[in-house]
Amino acid sequence: MKKLMFILSAVLVMGSAFASNVEVLGGGTFNTYNYKLNDASEASVEDLTKGFGGYAGVAYTFWEGVGVEGGVDYFNSNYKKDDKKASENTFGPYAAVKYTYNFAEMPLSLNAKVGGAYYFNKLDDKINSVETERNGLGLIAGAGLGYNFTENFKVGLNGSYRLAKLADKDNKDNKMDFSGFRAGLEFSYEF
């Protein structure tokens, strides 16, 4: 958690360093994952394939709606029933190319982005007494719709798909399919 706070602080400081065309953004997410937990019950597998999270980042527009975005993403999922517990935590710095279209007559905007992330994932499975760390690169593609409350402040809904296979930290040949969907509620402020 300290890493996340440090990176979020660094992102906000970097965002304020630019004078214009900079957007500071963040929000909450609901995530899905395509993986299976070996010996756990059906219920625990289902609970661990979805979870909540959040993200924060900075976007810089350099030409007519075209820009770049970078930030950090954190999400988790949990299973708990009686004395059986399992939790999945994922942290991922990301970077993307972004295009935003602002409608002239309405306070709406559309955006699309494509990019990559490096995920750090940890599964703490108390059901099977296993703790596994995985990491690896992933690709992200998504789009969103925003409502511009003011010239600078926007709230939006977005969705994206993550394509990733994460390797075990101890056994790089053992890979987990970590692909899945993400839906988010975003708040952003443009300088």
N, C-alpha and C positions, 0 to 999 in steps of 0.2 A: 504494500500500500504506500510505503514511503517513496518507492520508485515512481509510482503513478503521480503522487502529489508533486514530486520534483519535476517530472516531465511536464505536467500541466502548468506549473508555474513558469517553466522555461518557455513553453509555447505562448503563454499570455504576455510575457515580457517581450518575446520576439515580435508578437503581433503589434504591440504598442510602439515598437521601434520604427515601423514603416509609417509614413505620413498619410498616404492615400491608397486607394484600391486594395485595402487589406480588410479581410473579414475574419472576425473571431467567432468561432462556432462551437457548439456542443449540444449534447442532448442525451436522451435515454433511448435504449434499444431493447427489442425482443429478438432473440437469436435462435436458430435451429441448427442442429449438427447431424451429419450422416455417419454415425459410428455405432459400434456395438461393444458392449462390455461383456467379456467372456462368460463368467459363471454367475452373474447376478440374475435376480428374478426379472421377469418381464416388466413389472412395474418400475423397477429401478432404472432399467434401460430406457423406458419411455420418459421418465422424469429427467434423466440426464441428457436427453436429446434436444432440450429446449431450456432457455434461461434468459435472464435479464442482464443488462449492462449499461454502459455509458461511454461517451467519447468526447474528446475536445480537440480542436485543431485550429489552424490558421490557413486561410486561402488568400492568394494574391492574384488579382486579375491584371494581366499585362496587355491585353488587346481585345476589344469588343466582345466581352463576355468569356474569353478564353483565359484560363489561368491554371494555377497549380494549387493543390491542397495537401497539407501534411498534418499529422496529429497522432494521437494515441487512442486505442480502443481497448476497453476492458469489459469482459462479460463472464458470467458464471452460471452454473446450474447445480441443483442440490437434490438429493434424495434422502428422506429420513422417515423411517417407520420402525417403531419400537426401538430396539437397540442397534438397528442397521442404519448406517449412514454412508453416503458417498457424496463427494463434491468435485466439481470440475471448474477450474479457474483459468482464464485465458487473458493474456496481455499482448497487444500487438501494435507497435508503431506502424503507421501507414503513410503512403504518398500516392497522389493521384493527379491526373490531368482532368480539368473540370471545365465544362461549358455551361454558362447561365444565360438564359433568355428572359428578359424583362418585358412583359406586355406593356405597350404604350398607353392603352386606354383603361387598363385595369391594374389594381395593386397586386398582381400575381406574377410569379416567376417560375420557370421550369429549369431544372439543371440535370446534367448527366455527367457521370465521371467513370473513369477507368484507371485502375492503379494496382498497386501491390502492397503487401504487408508481410512482416516477419512475425510469426506467432510464437509465443512462449506459453505452453499449456501444461497444467499440472492436474492430475487426477489423484485424489485422495480417497481410495476405496476401502472403507472400514468393513464392508461386507466380506470381501475376499482378502483383507489385510494386505493391500497392495498400494504403493505410492509410485506413480509413474510420471515422469517428465518427458514432454515431447516438444519439438520446435521445428520450424520450417517456413518456407516461403509460401505465399498464397496470392492469388489474383482476385481482384474485386471489380465488379461492374454494377452500376446502379443509377437510379434517377430519383428525382424528387419534385415536389410542388410546394412552393412557398407563398405565404401571404405577407405582403409588405405593409406593416402597420404604420411605419414612417419611412422616410427615404433611407434611413440607416438600419432600422430594426425589422427583422423578419422572423416569422415562425413557419416551419414547414414540416411536411411528412415526406419520408423518403424510404426507399427500399433498395436492397442490393443483394447480390449473390456472391458468395465467397467460394472459390475453388482452391482447395488446399489439401495436401497430404503431409502430415507431420510425422517425423521420424522419432523413434524412441531415443532418448538421450544416451542410454546405455547400449542400444542395439540399433544402429542406423538402418539396417535392413528391414526392421519391423516398423511399418508405416501405418498410420491410422488415417482414414478418409475423414477429413474435418470440414468438408464442403457443407454449405447450408445457406439459408436465407436470413436476412436481417431486415427488420422494419424499425424505423426510428421516428422520434419527434425531435425536431431540431430548432434551436434558438440561435440566431446569429445577429451580429452587429457589425456593420461596415463603416470603416473610418474614411 
